[in-house]
Amino acid sequence: MSTSFTVRERQKNAMKAILNLNATVNGSTAATGAASEPVWKLFIYDRCGQDIVSPLFSVKELRESGITLHMQLHCDRDPIPDVPAVYFLLPTDENVMRICQDFRNQLYDHYYLNFISPISRQKLEDLASAALAANVTHCVTKVFDQYLNFISLEEDMFVLKQQDKDLVSYYAINRSDVKDTDMELVIDNIVDSLFSVFVTLGVVPIIRSPKGNAAEMVAEKLDKKIRENLRDARNSLFNGGDMFGANVALTFQRPQRCVDREAARPRCARP
């Protein structure tokens, strides 16, 4: 029997699993937060990770999840032995370089790397090379693509906020001098974030949109991305099963309508 969760509950359960060193969070634990004595650990995040976690957890809840210390990735950090470190961040060039620096400095005994959006093969190889050069390959315990690139503000309300606030905005799409490459970047960021929402919910949406504007471009790319993932049934992110402790069956939800704000704006009839 499937269990219904809001988008905020889903994202919070996913984060609980991350803070639990990527162990499965069972239904009762996910609902109540009750668990056995936690493994004490460090939590390292970038600005995007902080924006995602802040509406979901209080400092007290982080402590209950075993987080003894939480720090920004790019702040000055001293080596702390015998404690695992959980990373939650975007796979940007800057972040990957800083993780490689942590490897060289041998800051922690175990590294659990959780990327908010998928990391490219090239960057993954860069991490592997840095770990090998620093002789810490045995310390890199797990590496995960988490698909959590959105911010849950309420139970069923989320935003697709980016670090560069002008990257995904009404102005970015509608400015008169927008270039095709800039438009593609905006569309790709919106699609990746919406895809993360549906992966987290464990549902396949029915997508409809008006024609001839940015909303149609988002709808087409999102549809293509979901279809490509469903095509590989063995590795599909929508294959149901035990997601964050809830037995979830694949469902096709009510339409996700992609609407351009310009199309939705009320207009006055001319006399």
PyMOL commands that set and color helices and strands:
alter all, ss='L'
color gray80, all
select helices_A, chain A and resi 7-19+27-32+47-53+59-64+93-105+121-133+137-139+170-174+180-201+214-231+261-264
alter helices_A, ss='H'
color red, helices_A
select strands_A, chain A and resi 41-45+67-72+84-89+110-115+140-145+151-154+157-159+203-208+241-243+246-248+251-257
alter strands_A, ss='S'
color yellow, strands_A
deselect
rebuild
show_as cartoon
